[in-house]
Amino acid sequence: MKTYIITYDLVKDKDYKSLHEVIRSFNKWARITESTWAVVTNKKAAEIRDELGQVMDSDDRLFVVKSGVEAAWRNSKCKNEWLKENL
């Protein structure tokens, strides 16, 4: 499985509930900041983008990237252990 970082901006209609439900449907997930999440899945970045896009408006912004080798953070919303184990 791979870990992906998802970040988004909901521009006009802010349907966070639907977006968060889709994100939470992945195998493993963690909320890193208000609009940044990590998910663990076998899917590709484009598949994640397309799934999330189904509950987003056309003017909303979305960025999905496969997690790399190195990371650093401060005051994340999720537990540090989750990030250490999954990024």
WOWOUR-V961309 format. One record per residue. RES is the residue in one letter. SS is DSSP state (@ for helix, = for strand, . for the rest). NEAR is the number of other ideal C-beta (glycine too) atoms within 8 Angstrom. Layout:
RES_SS_NEAR / RES_SS_NEAR
//
This chain:
M_._7 / K_=_8 / T_=_11 / Y_=_14 / I_=_13 / I_=_14 / T_=_8 / Y_=_12 / D_=_6 / L_._12 / V_._7 / K_._6 / D_._5 / K_._5 / D_._9 / Y_@_7 / K_@_6 / S_@_8 / L_@_13 / H_@_8 / E_@_9 / V_@_11 / I_@_12 / R_@_7 / S_._5 / F_._11 / N_._8 / K_=_9 / W_=_11 / A_=_11 / R_=_8 / I_=_12 / T_=_7 / E_._4 / S_._6 / T_=_10 / W_=_11 / A_=_17 / V_=_13 / V_=_12 / T_=_11 / N_._5 / K_._7 / K_._5 / A_@_9 / A_@_7 / E_@_8 / I_@_15 / R_@_10 / D_@_8 / E_@_9 / L_@_15 / G_@_8 / Q_._7 / V_._9 / M_._12 / D_._8 / S_._4 / D_._5 / D_._10 / R_=_6 / L_=_11 / F_=_8 / V_=_11 / V_=_7 / K_=_8 / S_._11 / G_._5 / V_._2 / E_._4 / A_._7 / A_._4 / W_._8 / R_._4 / N_._3 / S_._9 / K_._6 / C_._9 / K_._6 / N_@_7 / E_@_6 / W_@_10 / L_@_15 / K_@_7 / E_@_5 / N_@_11 / L_._7
//
